Amino acid sequence: MLQNIDIGTLLFLSIGAVFLCVIGLLLFFGLQVLGTTANALLGFFATLVTGGPVVWCGCLVVIFICALVAGGAILVTTCNANPSAINFCLLVP
């Protein structure tokens, strides 16, 4: 069995094993960081949503304002790209 294995194959296999270990460690710690961040963000939003009617109304207003800002940004970008696309673009400077 050892007669068929040359030094290039052993070197290739050992480098591959080292890369697999490094990638495994990066995935291990990277997924922990992503999971912790997602848990913190989702916990924050869950606190806003389940905090009662007063907090929910404020959260709804913030979401509505963010949607309006995003919609306005999309509208201005579209109008700057092609002013003749819609007549509403004539109102946007």
Secondary structure, 3 states (H helix, E strand, C coil): CCCCCCHHHHHHHHHHHHHHHHHHHHHHHHHHHHHHHHHHHHHHHHHHHCCCHHHHHHHHHHHHHHHHHHHHHHHHHHHHHCCCCCHHHHCCC
